[in-house]
């Protein structure tokens, strides 16, 4: 017999929560108060977990922020300290349990062995308990004398961002919510959790959708929502984010182009400004950039945005062609805008599905903020991809050119110099670390010659290592590696036979490739420069 889900959605009364405060600890100069508390009283036993809280110096009352960690992570003491330094009482807790063996048992969630059968949430019973624990933490925060219970916010990352939608949709005490990467849509084709979904019965799917899907709580969101995402995120799809945000009257967003599970410093500044405004009555937030489609025809698309001539703001237009999944999509920045009256106008070629959004950056406060991404399907048919995957000259093009992603290294340009000649590291040793080039749109839909080759043009290279990653499929990626050392030429031509898997096999052709990952070392005293990456047809 399943528990009453509605009862678990309501936080336990403090009198029955069995909060046990643990000895205070020092975390890099910040005094943390750890505790254990009751999450749920199930028929099969009690669920308890660990949390910690810190407050700024002084009596308060202070606004409060609750951190909800992602999958495989735990109570984040560093996040608590950082928000405490910003003037908030901050709290974090654990909801993933003993999966991480590096954690001490007293610092993780403890649940009866068969709790999943009693809760009866397909695939994600632990996430359900995470939602219940978050609401209990809001009760604990609200009870603290130094907390202003009328000004509490939440933010979650990855699975925590997913849970932020549920908590904000069920708890009116939340006055500002930030979801990072979490959108839901796990049932969408190509999502990392899609294989779980395919194994559920129709009844299980309906139950999951009604209880755990963020879209089910879309119209009950209690406070304004800020959504932070990476355009190529494997967990939070841009398309799902656009659907959710389009239906919310009070929403803001920022999308970091060509990144996966990472966001830039402009998003960090926006998160801080968001909480400062909604929890402390701080400065007004910049408005969501306007996005207007002026014309959409067979051969061109014209998009514009309002802009004040005297406004100190950097306006960017990002776009991506093709039907490929969002985690493998490549975004390019339009650099040939036309300013006319009070509008900035961007013109692009038509070509099948076209995704785009406006992003503005405010140098004075470091904030970046984006419009909701939009999609135009200008005609039914496959776009003709460019043979160029990357070239220095293509950085200012507005055709079907495929940009770059610097994996885990921030936005393009933070750690690498990008210019009309190519891309090079900013470090003195001239070595690349995880320089990631995205492949062309929907290679499986293209006509690939039997002997298609990959061409790399570079300078000052001592060695080069290229990994060809296969189609993303529920965490199962196929990879083939090509190592060139020493590099003896400025142009390297590679065939599928040059790439080997771990067991020594080569791919038959390049049609499987979704991503090329390049790294390399430079000649002594010089910097490695990647000038061009593209397809050829050398026979």
N, C-alpha and C positions, 0 to 999 in steps of 0.2 A: 504494500500500500504506500503510495507516494505521500510525502508531506504536503501540506497546503502551501503552495508557492507564495501566495499572497502574504502569508504570515512571515515568511523569511524575508520578504521584501521590506517589511517594517522593522526598523532597528529595535533591538532588545532594549527594554527599560534599563536605565543605569543600575537600578537595584538588583536586577537579575543578571547583569552582564559579568559579574565576578571579575572585576578589574583588579589585577595585582601589579602594583607599581614596583619596579625592580631598582636596584641601586643605581644612582646617577653615574654616568660615565663622561669622560672628557674626550671629545672628538675634535682634534686640532684646535683646541682652545674654546670650543663651544660645549656648553653643558647640555647633554642629552638626557632625557628622562625616558628610559625604556619601560615597557609594560607588557603584560599578557592579558588577553581578554577573551570572553566568550563570544563566538560568532553566531552559533546556532545550537539549540538543544534539540537534537534529532532523536527519534525513537531508538536508533542504533547506537547512540552515544552523543557526547558533547564535542563540538568543534571549537577549538581555541587557536589563537595565533598571537604573533608578536608585533609590536609597533614601537615607535619612539617619537618623541616630540621635543621641540626646543622653542624658546621664546626670546625675543630681544631683551636687552637690559631695560629695567623700569617696570612700573606697575601695569601699564596698559590702560584700558583694554586695546588689544591689537587685532587687526583683521587676521584671518587664518587661511592657510592653504593646505589642502590634503593632496599628497602625491600618491598616484597609483602606478606601480611599476609594471613592466612588460613581462612577457612569458619567459620562464626560466630565470628570472631575476628575483630580487628579494627586497625587503625593507631597505630603502636607500638613505643611509645616514648622511651622506654628502649632500644630497638634495635638501634634506632638512636644515643642515647648516647654512647652505647657500641662501635659502629663502629667509632663514632667521636673520642673516646679515642684511637682507633687504627690508627688514622691519616687520616681518610677519611671524606669527606663531605658526610653525610648520610641523606636519606630521606625515609619517610614512608607515607602512605596515607590510606584512608578508601574506601572500595568498597562494603561492605555488607549492608550498609544502616541502617535503624531503627529497625532491628530485635532485637538488644540488647538494652533493655530499660534502662540500666544503663548509656548509653552514652547521652551526651547532643546533642540536634538536630543540633547545629552548627558544631559538630565534626563528622558527618556521611554523607554518600552520600544521596543526595536528587534527586529523579527522579519522573517524572509525573506518575500518577497512571497506565496509560495504555501503558507505555513504552515497555513492553514485546511484545504486539501485533505489535507495529511498528518495533521493531528490528527483531522479528520473529526468535528467536533462541530457539529451543525446550529445555525445562527443565532448561536451564542455561543462561537466559538473563542477570542476575546480573553478572555472571562471564565474559560475553562478555564486559560489561561496565568496569569491573575490568581491563581487557586487555587494553581497550581504555585509562583508567585513568593512567595506568602504562606508556604508551607511552607519554602521556601529561606530566607526572612527569619528564621523561627524557628530554623533551624540557625545562622544568623549570630549572632542574639541569644544563643543557648545557648553559643556559643564565646567570647563576650566575658568577660574576667575579672571585670568589675564586675557581671555579671548572675547572679542566682540562677536557674539553669536549671530548677529544680523548681517555680518559681512564675512562670509566663509566661501571660499572658492575651491575648485578641484582641477587637477590636471593629470592626465595619464598618457603614457607612451606605449605605442604598439598595442598589445592586448590591453594595457591600461587605458589607452586612448579609446579603444572599443568599449571598455567598461564605463568610461566617462559619459558616453551617450546614455547608458542605462541609468547611471546614478543621477545625472541631471534630469532625466526623464521621469524619475520616481521620487525625488527628494526636494521639496520646496525650499529647504534651507540653503541650497546652493545658489549663490548670487553671481557666479561667473564660472564658466567651464571651458577648459582647453582640451581638445582631443588632438593627439599627435599620432599620425599614421593610421589610427583606428577608424575604419569606416563601416565595417560589416561587409555584406555582400560575399560571404564565404562560399556561397553556392554558385557564384559566377564562374563561367568556364575559364580555366587558366589560373584561378586563385590557388594559392598554396594549400588551402584546406578543401579544395573541391573534391579530392578523392575520398575524404571522410563523408562528404555530403552525398556522393554517389552510392555509398553503402548504406544509407539510411532508408527506412521505409517511408511511405508517404505520410503515415501518422506521425512518425518521429520528426520528419521535416516540418510539418505543420506546428508541432509542439515547440520545436526549436525556434521557428520564425516568430511565434507569438510571444515567446518569453525572452529570447536572447538576441534577436536581430535589432540593431540600432534603429532601423527604419520604422519598427513597430512603436517606437517611443518618439518619433519625429515631432508629432503634434502635441506632445506633453512636456516638451523641454521647458524647465522652470526658469532658466536664466539664459542670457546671451551666450552663444557658443563661438569660440575661436577654433578654427581647424587649421593645423599645421601639417603639411604633407610634402613628400618628395614626388616629383612627377613620375619617377620610375619605381615607386615603392612596390615591393613584392606583397605587402600585407594590406595596404590601404590604396585601393584603386582610385585613380583620378576621376574615372567615370562615376563611381559610386559616390565619391565626395561631392561631385558637381550636382548629383541628384539630391543629396541630403541638403546641401547648402542652398540650393535654389528654392527649397520649400520652407526655409527658415527666414522670418522677417528680421530677426536680430542675429546676424552671423557675420563673422569676418574670417578671412583666410589668407594664408600665404603659402605659395608653392615654390619650392626650390628646384630649378630646372636641372634635368639630367643627373639626378641623384637618387639613390636607393637607401631608404631608411636612414636618412641624414638630412639635416636642414642647416641653413646658413645663419650667420650672426644677425642678419636683419630680422629673421623670425624670432630669435631670442629677444631682441629689443621689443618686438611687437607683443610677445607674451608678457613681458614685464609691464609694458604700458597698458595692456588690457587689464591686468589685475589691479594696477595702480588706479585706473579709472573706475572700475566697477566695485572695488573693495575699499578704496580710500578717497574717492572723489577727486582724483587727480586730473591732469590735463586731458582735453578731448582727444580722442583717437582720430587718426587720419581717415577720411572716408574711403570706402571701397571704390577702387578705380572703375569708372564707367566704361562699358564695352558696348559699342553700337555697330551692328552690321549694316553698312551703307549699301552694299550691292553683293549679290551672289548669283553668278551666271555660269555658263558652261566653261568659260575660259578664264575667269578671274573672280576673286573675292576681295572686297574692300571693307576694311574694318577701321573704326575711328574711336578716339577717346577724347573727352573734354580736357583741356589743359589751359591754365592761366599763364599768360606770357611771363609774368613776374614771379611765378611760383618756383621756389628752390627745390626742385624735385627731378629725379632721373626717371624717365618713363621707358619701359622696355616692353616689347611685344614678342611673345614666345609662341612658336607654332610647331606642329608636327603632322606629317602626312602618313597615311597608310592605315591598314586594318589590323596591324599587329597588336598583341596584348600590351597593356600599359607598362608593365615592368620591362619590356624590351623596346619601348618606343624611344626615338631620338628627337630631341627638341632643338630648334635653331632660333637664334635671335635675329629679328628683322632690324637691319641697320640703315634702311633707305626710306625712312619716314618723311612725309611731306607735312609741313605745318601750314594750315590754312585757316584764317580767322582765329577762332578759339578752339580748334580741333587739331589733333595729330592723326594723320591718315596713313594707313598701311595697306599696300596692295600686294596680293599674292596670286600665284597661279592656282587654278582649280586642279583637282586631282584626287577624286575619291574622298574618303573620310579625312577631314582636316580639323584637328584640335588646336585651340589657341586660347591665350589669356593675356591680360595686361598685368604687368607688375611695376609698382612704383617704389622708389627708394628715396628716403628723406635723409640726406647727409647730416643735417643738424642734430637729429636724435638717433640716427642709425636704423630706423624702422624701415622694413620692407613690407608691403601689403599687396595682395593680388586680387584680381577679379575672379569670379567663378569661371572655371574653364568652360568653353563652349565647343560644340562640334557641328560642322557643316558637311553633309554628304552631297557634294555638288553634282555628281553623276554616278551611276552604277557602272563600275568597271575598275580594273586594277590600275593603280598609278604606275607610272614608269619610273622606277627608282634610278637614282644617279649611280654610276659606277664608283663615284667618289665617296669614301667613308669619312675621310678627313683630309683637308688640305688647308694650309695657312690662308690661301687666297679665298677659300670658300667661306671664311668667317664673316665676310661682308656680303655674301650672296643672299638672295631671297628665293631661290628656286628650291628644288627638292634636294637639300644638302643635309647631311646627318652630322649632328654635333658631337661633342665629347662629354664624357662624365669622368670626373676625378673621384674615384671610389673612396669614401670615408675621408676625404680631404677638403671638404667644404665646396664652395662654389668655384667654378672655373676661374682661375686667376688668383686664388688665394695662395696656393703653394706652387703654382706653375705660371710661367710667363707665356701668354698666348698672344701672338702677333701675326702679321700678314705672312711671315715666313714659315711659321709652324708653332710648335709648343716645346718648351724646355723647362727643366726644373729651376726653381729659384735657389736651391741649395748650392753650396760651393763645390760639392763633389761631382755635380753633373749627372747624378744617377736618378733614374725614374723609380718610383715605388708605387706599384699598382696603378699605373696609368691605363685607364679603361676606355676603349673605343667601342661604341655601339655599332652593330652591323646594320645592313640595309633593311628596309621595311619588308616584312612578309617574304623572306627568301623562298619559303616553300611554294609561293604562288608564282615565282619567276621561272623563266625558261633558262636553265643553267646549262651552258655547253659542257661537254665531257671534260674538257681540259681548261676550265676557268682557273685563272691564277690570281694570287694575291700579290700586290705590288707595294713595297714599302720604300719610301725615299727618306734618307736621313743623312746627318752629318756628325762627325766626331764620335762615332760609335765604336767601342771596343767589343761589345757583345750585345746581343739582342735575344730576348726570350719572348715568344708569342704563345699564348694559350688560346685555343679556339674552343669556346664553350658551346655546347649543343642546346637544343630547345629546353627552356625552363619547363619542368613538369613535376610539380609537387615535390620540390627539393631534390629531385633526381636529375642531375646535370651530367652530361657526357662531355669529357674534355680530351683534347688532343694537343700535344705540345711540340713546338719547333724551336730549337736552340741554334743560334748562329754565333760561333766564336772560333776564331776571331772574325770580325766583320771586315771584309776586304774591298767593299764597293759602296758607292753612295746610293745604289738602287739594288734592292733585293727582290727577286722574283721567286715566289713560293708556290708549289703545287700541293694538292692534298697528300701526295706521297711524302712530303717533307714533315708532316705532322704525325706524331705517334701517340697512342694512348698508353696507359700504364702497363698494359699487357703486350705492347709492341705493335699493335695494329694501326693501320692508317684508314681514314675515311675514304669512301669511294669518290666523293666530291664535296664541295663546300655548301651544299644546299641545307645542311643541318645547322649551320653556324648562326648563332644569335648574338654572340658577343666575342670580340677579340680583346684580350688583355695583354698589354705590352709592358715590359720592363727591360731595363738594360743598364749598361755602364758606359762611361765615356772614356775617351782617350785622356791620358794624363794632362791635367791642367786645362782641359777644355770642357764645354758643356754639350751634352747630347741634345740634338735637335731633331725632332720628328717633323718632316715637312709634308708628307703625303702618305695616305693609306687608301688604297682603292683596288677595284677589280680589274683584271685584264683578261685577254683571251689569246694567250700565246700558244701557238700550236707547234 
